[in-house]
Amino acid sequence: MYTYDEFDTRFVKERTEQFRDQVSRRLSGELEEEQFRPLRLMNGVYLQLHAYMMRIAIPYGTLSAKQMHKLADIAERYDRSYGHFTTRQNIQLNWMALADIPDILDELASVEMHAIQTSGNCIRNVTTDPFAGAVAGEIEDPRAVAELLRQWSSLHPEFTYLPRKFKFAVTASDEDRAAIKVHDVGLILRKNEAGENGVKILVGGGLGRTPIIASTIREWLPFGELLGYLEALMRVYNRFGSRDNKYKARIKILVQALGIEEMTRQVEEEYAKIEQADPALAENELTRIRSFFDLPSLEADADEGSLQSDLIDNRNFAVWFRNNTTDHKIAGHSIVSVSLKPVGGIPGDASSEQMHNLADLADQYGRGDIRVTHEQNLVLPHIRKADLLALYLGLSKAGLGAANIGLASDIIACPGLDYCSLATARSIPVAQNVAKRLEEREDDIGKLKIKISGCINACGHHHVGHIGILGLEKAGKEYYQITLGGSGDEQAAIGKILGPGFSFDEIDGAIDTLLTTYQGIREDAETFLETYRRVGAKPFKEALYALA
């Protein structure tokens, strides 16, 4: 993984010292909350319903075991001994005392971590494929480009105060595990017709009040021109993006207003004005960064005899292997997805003890490499198949052995009204109730993505759930809208609202009815999404509202 240079180290240390002084002035009353708010947001600190919440950056979702141990230590010492992993591949601590936060930032800096770019109207934490560098079929490891973007954007003077927050996602695979089409800018590493590596650029995606799938603004660009082109794109947004209405401030609204053709013309015109640095310099810097992401030395092993006998002897392990592992590009190895969604648990939460245990297992079996997914799970990307049973037993002992990746109980859910001051309804108990209701038959239901948001801001990505649930408030009571047919992958789609909403007490039963209907009308081995795309909303709507 990337190692901080002298500038990174000095910058993070100086930022911590500045914030320590700002916190001291806030606690003394010298700064009012209105003055302090933009300062704390620049350091990832929010004021939630019950306490301060701190969002810690995990650039492109990559953690070392040492860093995971430190997060566990911080959660145990300063919080309530757990952390919440988010859809931005970050981690949140929900019960912070303001006076402790400068010390926490010092501790994070000791392991090359910080909370910069996790809040405010800036370029946020750049996300990417959690399988990066391990999965077959990539052009190259996309984390190098993500790190290049992190360095470029962290202190760019022109993009410190944008009209609104801005999100990049990067992938290098045909299978999109980074949801790039619902980001402000999505980058796909790809080859051109001459076989040269470069990047395809999408712009104007996003969820929230106005969900939109991104459009292509450049089919291909060489790596050496990437930062210049993105600077031109950001300039156009910074100049014309709305600043008087935050609901119309995202770049997706600008792209819709101008049209993609006019947006492309404006960006290309601005790009022509930029005095280009030598593209070779950018290529050289990318080459330097790539060296930090070299694949660890993994010895190929085609002999899977012990694994096959383990799968026969241990049924629970066999189910976990089927659902939670993916083939590695090196024979004899697997990519392991670790579920943070035990049935009845809080999606995305891990205790300090679990974080310590996972870090130990990553050191023992996985080269100390840990990834955070945008689906609120974790990944160990380099595991020998011969070690899978031992790893599974270790995970199970730590309460991390749920074999449900991609199934009905693997639900994305925002913190909702239990924590968030913006939420209009609860998300966590809805996820728990739905998971419990479907537990006995989720293997038969098969691959399914249920996503829940506690307000229209869509932090739970409900718009791109196969089944999306949006919590709202009506006459002082919670009710929940259902959307069907969404998808956040390479065939991205925004789900369609099915009809009137359901109360808190009704929503898990409604989801149960939808899935019973699906099981009755599916053909062969169709997934829920495939069935929906074949038959449309009508049979689901008829079954659901016949209950009323």
C-alpha positions as CSV (number, residue, x, y, z in Angstrom):
1,M,0.0,0.0,0.0
2,Y,1.0,3.6,-0.5
3,T,3.5,5.0,2.1
4,Y,3.4,8.7,3.1
5,D,6.3,10.9,1.9
6,E,7.7,13.8,3.9
7,F,5.0,16.2,2.6
8,D,2.1,13.9,3.6
9,T,3.5,13.4,7.0
10,R,4.1,17.1,7.6
11,F,0.7,18.1,6.2
12,V,-1.3,15.7,8.4
13,K,0.7,16.8,11.5
14,E,0.2,20.5,10.8
15,R,-3.6,19.9,10.2
16,T,-3.8,18.2,13.5
17,E,-2.1,21.0,15.4
18,Q,-4.3,23.6,13.7
19,F,-7.5,21.6,14.7
20,R,-6.2,21.2,18.3
21,D,-6.1,25.0,18.6
22,Q,-9.6,25.4,16.9
23,V,-11.1,22.8,19.3
24,S,-9.6,24.6,22.3
25,R,-11.1,27.9,21.1
26,R,-14.5,26.2,20.6
27,L,-14.5,24.7,24.1
28,S,-13.5,28.0,25.7
29,G,-16.4,29.8,23.8
30,E,-14.1,31.9,21.7
31,L,-15.6,30.3,18.6
32,E,-19.3,29.9,18.2
33,E,-20.7,26.7,16.6
34,E,-21.5,28.6,13.4
35,Q,-17.8,29.6,13.1
36,F,-16.5,26.2,14.2
37,R,-18.7,24.2,11.9
38,P,-16.7,24.6,8.7
39,L,-13.5,24.0,10.6
40,R,-14.7,20.7,12.1
41,L,-16.1,19.5,8.8
42,M,-12.7,20.0,7.2
43,N,-11.5,17.4,9.7
44,G,-14.3,14.9,9.3
45,V,-16.2,15.9,12.5
46,Y,-20.0,16.0,12.4
47,L,-22.5,16.9,15.2
48,Q,-25.1,14.1,15.1
49,L,-28.2,13.6,17.2
50,H,-26.5,12.4,20.3
51,A,-22.8,13.2,20.1
52,Y,-20.0,14.2,17.7
53,M,-19.3,11.7,15.0
54,M,-15.9,11.4,13.3
55,R,-15.5,10.0,9.8
56,I,-12.0,8.6,9.2
57,A,-10.7,8.4,5.7
58,I,-9.7,5.1,4.2
59,P,-8.4,6.2,0.8
60,Y,-9.6,3.8,-1.9
61,G,-10.7,1.4,0.9
62,T,-7.2,0.0,1.6
63,L,-6.1,-0.7,5.2
64,S,-3.1,-2.5,6.7
65,A,-3.5,-4.8,9.6
66,K,-1.5,-2.2,11.7
67,Q,-4.0,0.5,10.8
68,M,-7.0,-1.7,11.6
69,H,-5.4,-2.4,15.0
70,K,-5.1,1.3,15.6
71,L,-8.8,1.9,14.6
72,A,-9.8,-0.8,17.1
73,D,-7.7,0.9,19.8
74,I,-9.2,4.3,19.2
75,A,-12.7,2.9,19.2
76,E,-12.1,1.1,22.5
77,R,-10.4,4.1,24.2
78,Y,-12.4,7.0,22.9
79,D,-15.7,5.6,21.7
80,R,-18.0,2.7,22.6
81,S,-15.7,-0.1,21.3
82,Y,-17.1,-0.3,17.8
83,G,-16.9,1.3,14.4
84,H,-19.3,1.7,11.5
85,F,-17.9,1.0,8.0
86,T,-19.6,3.2,5.4
87,T,-20.6,3.2,1.7
88,R,-17.7,5.6,1.0
89,Q,-15.2,2.9,2.2
90,N,-14.5,5.0,5.3
91,I,-15.2,4.3,9.0
92,Q,-17.3,6.4,11.4
93,L,-17.0,6.6,15.2
94,N,-20.4,7.8,16.5
95,W,-19.8,8.8,20.2
96,M,-16.8,11.2,20.2
97,A,-16.1,13.8,22.9
98,L,-14.9,16.9,21.1
99,A,-12.0,17.4,23.5
100,D,-10.6,14.0,22.5
101,I,-10.6,14.5,18.8
102,P,-7.2,16.2,18.4
103,D,-5.6,13.3,20.3
104,I,-7.4,10.9,18.0
105,L,-6.0,12.7,15.0
106,D,-2.5,12.4,16.5
107,E,-3.0,8.7,16.9
108,L,-4.3,8.3,13.4
109,A,-1.3,10.2,12.0
110,S,1.0,7.8,13.7
111,V,-0.2,5.1,11.3
112,E,-0.6,7.4,8.2
113,M,-4.3,8.0,8.6
114,H,-6.4,11.1,8.9
115,A,-10.0,12.4,8.5
116,I,-9.3,14.8,5.6
117,Q,-11.7,14.8,2.6
118,T,-14.4,13.0,4.5
119,S,-16.8,16.0,4.7
120,G,-17.4,19.5,3.4
121,N,-17.7,20.8,-0.1
122,C,-14.5,19.3,-1.4
123,I,-13.4,16.3,-3.4
124,R,-14.2,13.4,-1.0
125,N,-12.4,10.1,-0.4
126,V,-11.7,8.5,-3.8
127,T,-13.2,5.0,-3.9
128,T,-12.4,2.0,-6.1
129,D,-12.9,-1.8,-6.5
130,P,-12.2,-3.6,-3.3
131,F,-10.8,-6.5,-5.3
132,A,-8.3,-4.2,-7.0
133,G,-4.9,-5.8,-7.8
134,A,-6.2,-9.3,-7.0
135,V,-9.0,-10.1,-9.5
136,A,-8.4,-11.3,-13.0
137,G,-9.2,-9.2,-16.0
138,E,-8.1,-5.8,-14.8
139,I,-6.2,-3.4,-17.1
140,E,-4.0,-2.6,-14.0
141,D,-4.5,-2.0,-10.3
142,P,-6.8,1.1,-10.2
143,R,-5.6,2.1,-6.7
144,A,-2.6,3.9,-8.3
145,V,-4.9,6.2,-10.2
146,A,-7.0,6.7,-7.1
147,E,-3.8,7.7,-5.1
148,L,-2.8,10.1,-7.8
149,L,-6.2,11.7,-7.5
150,R,-5.9,11.9,-3.7
151,Q,-2.6,13.7,-4.0
152,W,-3.8,16.1,-6.7
153,S,-7.1,16.9,-4.9
154,S,-6.0,17.2,-1.3
155,L,-4.7,20.7,-1.4
156,H,-5.8,22.0,-4.8
157,P,-6.5,25.7,-4.1
158,E,-9.2,26.0,-6.8
159,F,-11.3,23.1,-5.4
160,T,-11.2,23.7,-1.7
161,Y,-14.7,25.3,-1.6
162,L,-16.8,23.7,-4.4
163,P,-20.5,24.3,-4.9
164,R,-21.1,20.9,-3.2
165,K,-19.3,17.7,-2.2
166,F,-17.7,15.9,-5.1
167,K,-17.1,12.1,-5.5
168,F,-14.8,10.1,-7.7
169,A,-14.8,6.4,-8.2
170,V,-12.3,4.3,-10.3
171,T,-12.4,0.8,-11.7
172,A,-10.2,-1.2,-14.1
173,S,-12.5,-4.2,-14.6
174,D,-15.5,-5.0,-16.8
175,E,-17.4,-5.9,-13.7
176,D,-18.2,-2.7,-11.8
177,R,-17.8,-3.2,-8.0
178,A,-17.3,0.5,-7.4
179,A,-20.6,1.9,-8.6
180,I,-18.9,4.3,-10.9
181,K,-22.0,5.3,-12.8
182,V,-23.6,6.9,-9.8
183,H,-20.6,9.2,-9.0
184,D,-19.9,12.8,-9.9
185,V,-17.0,11.4,-12.0
186,G,-16.4,7.8,-12.8
187,L,-13.2,6.6,-14.3
188,I,-12.8,3.3,-16.1
189,L,-9.2,2.2,-16.9
190,R,-9.3,0.7,-20.4
191,K,-7.3,0.3,-23.6
192,N,-7.8,2.2,-26.8
193,E,-7.8,0.7,-30.3
194,A,-4.0,0.8,-30.4
195,G,-3.8,-1.2,-27.2
196,E,-2.6,1.7,-25.1
197,N,-3.7,2.0,-21.5
198,G,-5.7,5.1,-20.5
199,V,-9.1,6.0,-19.0
200,K,-12.7,6.5,-20.0
201,I,-14.4,9.3,-18.1
202,L,-18.1,9.5,-17.0
203,V,-19.6,12.5,-15.4
204,G,-22.9,13.6,-13.8
205,G,-24.0,10.5,-11.8
206,G,-25.4,10.6,-8.4
207,L,-28.2,9.6,-6.1
208,G,-30.0,11.7,-3.4
209,R,-33.1,13.8,-4.4
210,T,-32.3,13.5,-8.1
211,P,-30.9,10.1,-9.0
212,I,-29.1,10.1,-12.3
213,I,-26.8,7.6,-14.2
214,A,-23.6,9.2,-15.4
215,S,-22.9,10.0,-19.1
216,T,-19.7,9.5,-21.0
217,I,-17.7,12.7,-21.5
218,R,-14.5,11.2,-22.9
219,E,-14.2,7.7,-24.4
220,W,-10.5,7.5,-23.8
221,L,-7.7,9.7,-22.5
222,P,-4.0,8.9,-21.9
223,F,-2.9,8.8,-18.3
224,G,-0.5,11.7,-18.9
225,E,-3.4,14.0,-19.7
226,L,-5.8,12.8,-16.9
227,L,-5.1,15.5,-14.3
228,G,-5.3,18.3,-16.8
229,Y,-8.6,17.1,-18.2
230,L,-10.1,16.7,-14.7
231,E,-8.9,20.2,-13.8
232,A,-10.8,21.5,-16.8
233,L,-13.9,19.6,-15.8
234,M,-13.7,20.8,-12.2
235,R,-13.2,24.4,-13.4
236,V,-16.4,24.3,-15.4
237,Y,-18.3,22.9,-12.4
238,N,-16.8,25.4,-10.0
239,R,-17.7,28.2,-12.3
240,F,-21.3,27.2,-13.2
241,G,-22.4,24.9,-10.4
242,S,-25.2,26.4,-8.3
243,R,-24.2,28.0,-5.0
244,D,-27.6,29.4,-4.0
245,N,-29.5,26.1,-3.7
246,K,-27.7,23.1,-2.3
247,Y,-30.3,20.8,-3.9
248,K,-29.2,21.9,-7.3
249,A,-25.5,22.2,-6.6
250,R,-24.2,18.8,-7.6
251,I,-22.5,18.5,-11.0
252,K,-25.3,16.1,-12.2
253,I,-27.7,19.0,-12.2
254,L,-25.3,21.1,-14.2
255,V,-24.9,18.2,-16.7
256,Q,-28.7,17.8,-17.0
257,A,-29.2,21.5,-17.5
258,L,-26.5,21.9,-20.1
259,G,-26.9,18.5,-21.8
260,I,-23.8,16.2,-22.1
261,E,-22.9,17.6,-25.5
262,E,-22.7,21.2,-24.2
263,M,-21.0,20.0,-21.1
264,T,-18.4,18.2,-23.2
265,R,-17.9,21.3,-25.3
266,Q,-17.3,23.5,-22.3
267,V,-14.8,21.1,-20.7
268,E,-12.9,20.6,-24.0
269,E,-12.8,24.4,-24.5
270,E,-11.4,24.8,-21.0
271,Y,-9.0,22.0,-21.4
272,A,-7.5,23.6,-24.5
273,K,-6.7,26.7,-22.4
274,I,-4.8,24.8,-19.7
275,E,-1.1,25.0,-20.0
276,Q,-0.2,21.4,-20.0
277,A,2.6,19.9,-18.0
278,D,4.8,17.4,-19.8
279,P,2.6,14.3,-19.9
280,A,5.7,12.2,-19.3
281,L,5.9,13.8,-15.8
282,A,2.4,12.6,-14.9
283,E,3.2,9.2,-16.4
284,N,6.4,9.0,-14.3
285,E,4.6,10.0,-11.1
286,L,2.0,7.3,-11.8
287,T,4.8,4.8,-12.4
288,R,6.3,5.8,-9.0
289,I,2.9,5.3,-7.3
290,R,2.2,2.0,-9.0
291,S,5.3,0.6,-7.3
292,F,3.5,0.8,-4.0
293,F,0.7,-1.4,-5.2
294,D,2.8,-4.3,-6.7
295,L,1.2,-7.7,-6.2
296,P,2.8,-9.5,-3.2
297,S,4.8,-12.5,-4.0
298,L,2.2,-15.3,-4.3
299,E,3.3,-18.7,-5.3
300,A,0.8,-20.3,-7.8
301,D,-0.6,-23.6,-6.6
302,A,-3.1,-25.6,-8.7
303,D,-3.4,-28.4,-6.1
304,E,-6.8,-28.0,-4.3
305,G,-7.0,-31.5,-2.9
306,S,-7.1,-30.4,0.8
307,L,-9.7,-27.7,0.0
308,Q,-12.0,-30.1,-1.7
309,S,-11.9,-32.5,1.2
310,D,-12.5,-29.6,3.6
311,L,-15.6,-28.6,1.6
312,I,-17.0,-32.1,1.7
313,D,-16.3,-32.5,5.5
314,N,-17.7,-29.2,6.7
315,R,-21.1,-28.1,5.2
316,N,-21.0,-24.6,6.9
317,F,-17.6,-24.0,5.4
318,A,-18.8,-25.1,2.0
319,V,-21.7,-22.6,2.1
320,W,-19.3,-19.8,3.2
321,F,-16.8,-20.7,0.5
322,R,-19.6,-20.6,-2.2
323,N,-20.9,-17.2,-1.1
324,N,-17.9,-15.3,0.4
325,T,-15.0,-16.2,-1.9
326,T,-14.0,-15.2,-5.4
327,D,-11.2,-16.6,-7.6
328,H,-7.9,-14.7,-7.4
329,K,-5.8,-14.1,-10.5
330,I,-3.1,-16.3,-9.0
331,A,-3.9,-20.0,-9.0
332,G,-4.4,-21.5,-5.6
333,H,-5.6,-18.2,-4.0
334,S,-8.9,-16.6,-3.2
335,I,-10.4,-13.2,-2.5
336,V,-12.3,-13.5,0.7
337,S,-15.3,-11.2,1.5
338,V,-15.9,-10.8,5.2
339,S,-19.5,-10.1,6.0
340,L,-20.3,-7.4,8.5
341,K,-24.0,-8.3,8.2
342,P,-24.8,-11.1,10.7
343,V,-28.6,-11.6,10.8
344,G,-29.9,-9.4,13.6
345,G,-26.7,-7.3,13.6
346,I,-26.2,-3.6,12.6
347,P,-25.0,-3.5,8.9
348,G,-21.4,-2.3,8.7
349,D,-20.6,-2.4,12.4
350,A,-17.6,-4.2,13.8
351,S,-16.5,-4.2,17.5
352,S,-13.0,-3.3,18.6
353,E,-12.4,-7.0,19.4
354,Q,-13.5,-8.0,15.9
355,M,-11.3,-5.4,14.3
356,H,-8.3,-6.7,16.3
357,N,-9.2,-10.3,15.4
358,L,-9.5,-9.5,11.7
359,A,-6.2,-7.7,11.7
360,D,-4.5,-10.7,13.3
361,L,-6.1,-13.0,10.7
362,A,-5.0,-10.7,7.9
363,D,-1.4,-10.8,9.2
364,Q,-1.5,-14.5,9.6
365,Y,-3.1,-15.5,6.3
366,G,-3.4,-12.4,4.0
367,R,-0.2,-10.4,3.9
368,G,-1.8,-7.8,6.3
369,D,-3.9,-6.4,3.5
370,I,-7.6,-5.4,4.3
371,R,-10.1,-3.7,2.1
372,V,-13.4,-1.9,2.9
373,T,-16.2,-2.3,0.3
374,H,-18.9,0.3,-0.6
375,E,-21.4,-2.4,0.5
376,Q,-20.2,-2.1,4.1
377,N,-18.2,-5.3,4.2
378,L,-14.5,-6.1,4.4
379,V,-12.2,-8.0,2.0
380,L,-9.0,-10.0,2.5
381,P,-7.7,-10.1,-1.1
382,H,-4.8,-12.5,-1.0
383,I,-5.7,-15.8,0.8
384,R,-4.2,-19.2,0.0
385,K,-6.9,-21.7,-0.7
386,A,-5.1,-24.1,1.6
387,D,-5.7,-21.6,4.4
388,L,-9.4,-21.0,3.8
389,L,-10.7,-23.4,6.4
390,A,-8.4,-22.1,9.1
391,L,-9.4,-18.5,8.2
392,Y,-13.1,-19.4,8.2
393,L,-12.8,-21.0,11.6
394,G,-11.0,-17.9,12.9
395,L,-13.6,-15.5,11.4
396,S,-16.4,-17.6,12.9
397,K,-14.8,-17.5,16.3
398,A,-14.7,-13.7,16.0
399,G,-18.4,-13.5,15.0
400,L,-17.4,-12.6,11.4
401,G,-18.3,-15.9,9.7
402,A,-21.7,-15.0,8.2
403,A,-21.9,-16.7,4.8
404,N,-24.3,-14.2,3.2
405,I,-22.3,-12.0,0.8
406,G,-24.7,-11.0,-1.9
407,L,-27.7,-12.6,-0.3
408,A,-30.9,-11.0,1.1
409,S,-29.4,-10.3,4.6
410,D,-26.4,-8.6,3.1
411,I,-28.3,-5.3,3.4
412,I,-26.8,-1.8,2.9
413,A,-28.3,0.6,5.5
414,C,-27.4,4.1,6.5
415,P,-27.3,4.9,10.3
416,G,-30.8,6.5,9.9
417,L,-32.8,8.1,12.7
418,D,-30.9,6.2,15.4
419,Y,-27.9,8.5,14.8
420,C,-28.3,11.0,12.0
421,S,-29.7,14.5,12.4
422,L,-30.8,14.6,8.8
423,A,-32.7,11.3,8.8
424,T,-36.5,11.1,8.7
425,A,-36.9,7.4,9.6
426,R,-35.0,4.5,11.1
427,S,-32.9,2.2,8.8
428,I,-31.1,-0.1,11.1
429,P,-34.1,-1.9,12.7
430,V,-35.7,-2.2,9.3
431,A,-32.6,-4.0,8.0
432,Q,-32.6,-6.2,11.1
433,N,-36.2,-7.1,10.8
434,V,-36.0,-7.9,7.1
435,A,-32.9,-10.0,7.5
436,K,-34.5,-12.1,10.3
437,R,-37.7,-12.5,8.3
438,L,-35.9,-13.9,5.3
439,E,-33.2,-15.8,7.1
440,E,-34.6,-19.3,6.6
441,R,-35.0,-19.0,2.8
442,E,-32.4,-16.6,1.6
443,D,-30.4,-19.4,0.0
444,D,-33.4,-20.2,-2.1
445,I,-34.0,-16.5,-2.9
446,G,-30.4,-16.2,-4.1
447,K,-28.4,-13.1,-5.1
448,L,-30.3,-10.0,-4.1
449,K,-29.3,-6.5,-3.1
450,I,-31.6,-4.7,-0.6
451,K,-30.5,-1.2,0.2
452,I,-32.1,1.1,2.8
453,S,-31.9,4.9,3.3
454,G,-33.3,6.8,6.2
455,C,-33.9,10.0,4.2
456,I,-33.9,11.3,0.7
457,N,-30.1,11.9,0.8
458,A,-29.8,8.2,-0.1
459,C,-26.7,7.4,1.9
460,G,-27.9,3.8,1.8
461,H,-28.0,3.8,-2.0
462,H,-31.6,2.7,-2.1
463,H,-32.1,4.0,-5.6
464,V,-29.7,1.3,-7.0
465,G,-31.0,-1.6,-4.8
466,H,-32.7,-4.5,-6.6
467,I,-35.1,-3.7,-3.8
468,G,-34.7,-0.2,-2.4
469,I,-36.3,1.1,0.8
470,L,-36.6,4.8,1.5
471,G,-37.7,5.9,5.0
472,L,-39.7,9.1,5.2
473,E,-41.9,11.0,7.7
474,K,-45.6,11.6,7.2
475,A,-47.8,13.3,9.9
476,G,-45.2,12.5,12.5
477,K,-44.9,8.8,11.6
478,E,-42.3,6.8,9.7
479,Y,-43.3,5.3,6.4
480,Y,-41.3,3.5,3.8
481,Q,-41.3,3.7,0.0
482,I,-40.2,0.7,-2.0
483,T,-38.3,0.8,-5.3
484,L,-37.6,-2.1,-7.6
485,G,-35.2,-2.8,-10.4
486,G,-32.2,-0.6,-9.4
487,S,-28.6,-1.7,-9.9
488,G,-25.3,-0.1,-9.1
489,D,-23.1,-2.3,-11.3
490,E,-22.0,-2.1,-15.0
491,Q,-25.6,-2.2,-16.0
492,A,-26.6,0.6,-13.6
493,A,-30.2,1.5,-13.3
494,I,-32.4,3.7,-11.0
495,G,-35.2,1.7,-9.3
496,K,-38.8,2.6,-9.9
497,I,-41.2,3.6,-7.1
498,L,-43.7,0.7,-6.7
499,G,-46.6,2.6,-5.0
500,P,-47.7,4.0,-1.7
501,G,-45.5,3.5,1.3
502,F,-45.7,1.1,4.3
503,S,-45.5,1.7,8.0
504,F,-42.5,0.6,10.1
505,D,-44.5,-2.4,11.3
506,E,-45.5,-3.4,7.7
507,I,-42.3,-3.0,5.7
508,D,-40.6,-6.3,6.5
509,G,-43.8,-8.1,5.6
510,A,-44.1,-6.2,2.3
511,I,-40.5,-7.3,1.4
512,D,-41.4,-10.9,2.3
513,T,-44.5,-10.7,0.0
514,L,-42.3,-9.3,-2.9
515,L,-39.9,-12.2,-2.6
516,T,-42.6,-14.8,-2.3
517,T,-44.0,-13.4,-5.5
518,Y,-40.6,-13.6,-7.2
519,Q,-40.2,-17.2,-6.1
520,G,-43.5,-18.0,-7.7
521,I,-42.9,-16.5,-11.1
522,R,-39.1,-16.8,-11.7
523,E,-37.9,-19.0,-14.5
524,D,-35.1,-21.5,-14.1
525,A,-32.2,-19.9,-12.2
526,E,-33.3,-16.3,-12.6
527,T,-32.2,-13.8,-10.0
528,F,-34.7,-11.4,-8.6
529,L,-33.4,-8.6,-10.9
530,E,-33.6,-10.8,-14.0
531,T,-37.2,-11.7,-13.2
532,Y,-38.1,-8.1,-12.6
533,R,-36.5,-7.0,-15.9
534,R,-38.5,-9.7,-17.6
535,V,-41.9,-9.2,-16.2
536,G,-41.8,-5.6,-14.9
537,A,-43.5,-4.2,-11.8
538,K,-47.1,-5.4,-12.4
539,P,-47.1,-8.8,-10.6
540,F,-45.2,-7.4,-7.7
541,K,-47.5,-4.4,-7.4
542,E,-50.6,-6.6,-7.6
543,A,-49.3,-8.9,-4.9
544,L,-48.2,-6.2,-2.6
545,Y,-51.2,-3.9,-2.7
546,A,-53.7,-6.8,-2.6
547,L,-52.7,-6.7,1.1
548,A,-54.2,-3.3,1.6
